[in-house]
Structures are given as structure tokens and as C-alpha cells.
């Protein structure tokens, strides 16, 4: 199972929207997909159609109580897509993990426990909170690679620099195998000259690491979560959905195909 963390410590850059719709697009192309919601706000769980009352096991149980991963997953209405949801309890996990031994390895330990989970899924998408705290560090320590959503505005560039330094530190201390599979430009507005300038700066700095697909500002992407649906199902034809389908196609091209089960 390939593990892809979606992280950026800056809030409001489209991490959860990217996690939901990329996971849905992967599932639609016959990749058996697991989505792990590590954000205490639980927006990925809501956006995929799992009400708070139906989240019987969660990422909190996985990290704090070390409940086996297979017992924390639950099915969604989307074929080939399961989720480990988040509950409000996860907001206290950062504090509780401080005194725990190997506190940055709890998620990796969950993956490493003897379990049929690797045979059930081809890829795992991990939605991280908007911070570089212990929850995000757990995701980066457990992940094979990192996808970075980047909003096309000036302050996002400063956040990207900080995130890249954190990735380097994680590589040195916790997970030497961690790589960055790509940077996805989000909330792209072609009418705004600053958007084009930021995109050019990012591409000149990171080159081919930046996905060719850009995610536009799109009202349908904002409306979909209130209906408990990914945008790809809420409105398959909208500009945002088409962009995420193209992004998933690019992502698949960068994933190691040998890891996909037959």
C-alpha cells in the first residue's frame, strides 16, 4: 500500500478538498483507496459523507489507544474508497502524545502491525491538519511520499519554504525514505495577475515537481462538502472536478505501478 500524505501547515490551501477528490478519483480508476482523516476538524470525514454520529472508531483510537487499523476503517458510499474518520477527540491527541514514547511513530506502528490491510488497499491518502504538530509529523513519518497543495498567493510561498525545511528534518530524523511526489497549485484564478506570477515563481523554483494540472477557484468545490459528497460526484462536469480528475491522472503516473495490486 502506497502512503501519500497531503500536507501544508498553512490553512485554507485546499488540503482536505484535494484529499477527498483525489481519493475519489483514484477509487474511480480501480485503485482500492483508504483515506485517513488526521485533522481534528474532521472535514474530510464530513465531506465524504460520514456523519459525526457514525464515526464509531477514529484516528484518535488508532493513534492513542492503538486500536488496529483494520478496526478503525469504515466503508463510504463510494466504491473502492474506505476511510478512517476523525472525531473531536483528536484535538486532544497532540497533548496526549507529548508524553508518549516514540510519539512521532504511532501511525507508522499502526501500519506495521500484522494485518491484512496492505492486501486490501493499493493506496492510502492521509489528510493532515493545518499545522506542523505531532499529528502531521506522524503522517510524514509514516508516509512514502508527500503531496503539497499550494494556494496561488504570496504568503503561500513562505509557508512552502518552511514545509520543505520540515520535510528535510523528517528525512534526517524519522523517515529517510520520505519524498515529495508533487506540488499542486490550488485556488488558481486566471483573472488575477498575482496568481500567474506565483505559479511562475513556484515552477521556476521547483520545476517538474509542480503538477501541470492547476485547481481553479470553483464554487462547486465549496458546495460539495455541505452535501456530504466529493465534488467529483456532486458535479462531475464542473471545472473543479475535471481538474481533480486530471490531477489524479498525473499522480497515478508518478506512483510506483508495481505497488498496485492486480
N, C-alpha and C positions, 0 to 999 in steps of 0.2 A: 504494500500500500504506500503510494507516494503521498507525503505530507507537505501541504502548501500552506504556510501562514500568510495571512493578509494583514499587514500592519503598517501603521503610521501613527506616531504619537500625537499628531495634530488632529483635532476633532473636526468633523464636518467635511471630510475629504471624499467620502463615498466608500469607506471600507465595508460597511455592512451591506450596502446596496450591491457592491461588487461581489462580496462573498455569496449572497443569496442568488444572484443572477448567473454568476459563473458556475456555481454548483448546479443550478438548474440546467444550464446549457450542457455541462458535462454529462449529467444524468440523461439528458435527451439524446446524447450521442453514444449511449450504451456504456458509459463509464459508471460503474457502480460507486456511488459517491456518498461519503459521510461528511456532514457539516458539524463542526464543533463550535458552539457559541460560548466564547470566553469573556464576553462583555457583560458586566453586571446589569446593564440596562435591558438585556435580553431582546434587543430589537431584531436580531436575525431569527430568533425563535418566533416572535410575533409575525414577522414578515413572511415566514414560511408557512404560517397557519397553525401554530401550536399555542393555544391559549394558556395563560399562566396556570389555570386550574388543572390542566392536563400534563403539566411537567412533573411527573412523579419522581424521576431521577434526573439529576442535572450535573453540570460541570462542577458544581460545588461538591457533590458526593464523590465525583471522580477524583478531584484533587485533594480534598480534606479527609474524607473517610476512606479513600482508596477503594471504592466500590469498583469492581471490574468494568472495563469499558463496554463490554458486551451487554451488561445490565443497565447501562446508562443511555443506550441508544434507543430511539423510538422511530417508528415509521412516519413519514409525511404522506401527504396526498399525492406526491409526485413520484412516479415510477423511478426506481433506481436511486432514490435520494432518502437517506435517513439522517437524523440529527441527534446530537447531544445538546439539549437545550440549556439555557441559563435561567436561573431564578434570582430573586433579590438577595438570597443568602450569599451569592457570590461576591457581593460588595464587601463582605467582611473577610473574604478569603485572604486578601492582601495582608491584613493584620495577623490573621491566624498562621499564615505561612512563615512569618518572620522568625518564629521560634522553632520551626520545624527543620530537622536535619535534611540536607540536600533539597532545600526548598525550591530551587530552580529546576529540579529534575522530576517533579511529581507527574507531569504529563508524559514525559518520556518513559517513566517507570510504568505508567498505565499502558502505554503501547507495548512495552517489552514483556508484560505479564503473559504467561502461556494462555493463549486464547485463539479461537478460530477467526478473530476479527480481520486479520490480514487476508484471509481467504474470501471474506465476504465483500470486501471493497477494493476498488482499484486506486482510488484517490481520496484523500481526506483534506478538506478545506477548513482552516482554523481562523475564525473571525476574532480579532484581538480588540481589546479596549483602547481608547484614545490616550494612552499613556505608555511609559516605558517602565512600568512597575513589575511586580513579580508574576502577574498573570501573563503579560506579554513576554517576559523572559522565559516562562515555562513553555510558551508556544514556540519561541525561537530556538530553545534548547531541544525541543522535540521534532522540529520541522526539518525536512530535507532541503527546502528552499523557501524563498520569501517573495511574495508579490506585493509591490508597493503602489497603492493608489495615490496619485498626486494631483491635488487641485491646481488648476492653472492660475495661480496668483502669486504675488511676490513673496509673501510670508511662507508659503509652502516650500520654497527653495531653501530657506533657512532650516525648516524642520527636516527636510531631506538630508541635509548635511549632518544634523545631529543623529538621525536614524542610521546613516551609513557608519558613523563612528560607533554606535551601539552594536551594529552587526559585526563590526571588526572585533569589538571586545567580546562578544558572544563566541565568535570563532576562536578567539585565543583562550577563553576560559571554560566554555561549556560545550560547544558544538563545532569542532573544526570543519565538519562537512557542510555546514550551512552555506548556501549560496543565494544569490538573488536571481530569480528567473526572469524578472522584468519589472518595469515601472509603467503603470497605466495612467495616462493623463485623463482626469475626470473633470466634469463640470465645464466642459470646453464650450466657449461662446465665440463663434466666428465673427460676431459683430464687434467684439472687444479687441482692440489692438494689443492690449496688455496680455491677453490670452495667447496670441500668436507669439509675442515676444518671450513669454515664459516658456512656451513649448519649444521655441528655437533654442533658448538657453539650455534647457534640460537635454535636448537632443545633442547639442554641441558638446555638452559635458559628459553624457553617459552613452552616446552613440546608439548602437544596436540593442543595448539593454532596454531602451524605451520601445514599448509596443507601437506598431504602426497605427493600430486602431485607437481612436480617441473617443471618450464617452461624452456626449453632448449634454448640456443642460436640457432637461426634458421633464415636463410636468407629469407625464405618465409614470416616470420612475419614482416620483414623490408620492403619487396617489396610490400606487400598488400596495404598499405595506398596510395601509388602512383597511384593505380588503383581505389581508392575510394571504396575499398571493405575490409571487415573484412577478416582475414586470413582463417577463417572457410569456407568462400565462395570462396575466391581466390584459395586456395588449401586445400581442406578438408582432404586430406590424409597426409599432411606434419606433421612432428614431433611436431611443434608448435601448430597446430590445434588440434591434438589428445590430447596434454597436456591441452589445454584450455577447451576442452570438459570434460576431467576428472576433472579439477578444478571446473568447473561449477557443475558437478555432486556432488562433495564434498560440495560445497557451498549450494546447494539445501538441502542436508542432514542436514545442520546446520540452515537453515532458518526455522522460525516457520510456519509449514504447514497450520495451522488454518487461517493464514492471506491470503492464496491463494484463490482467488475467484473460485467458482465451474465452 
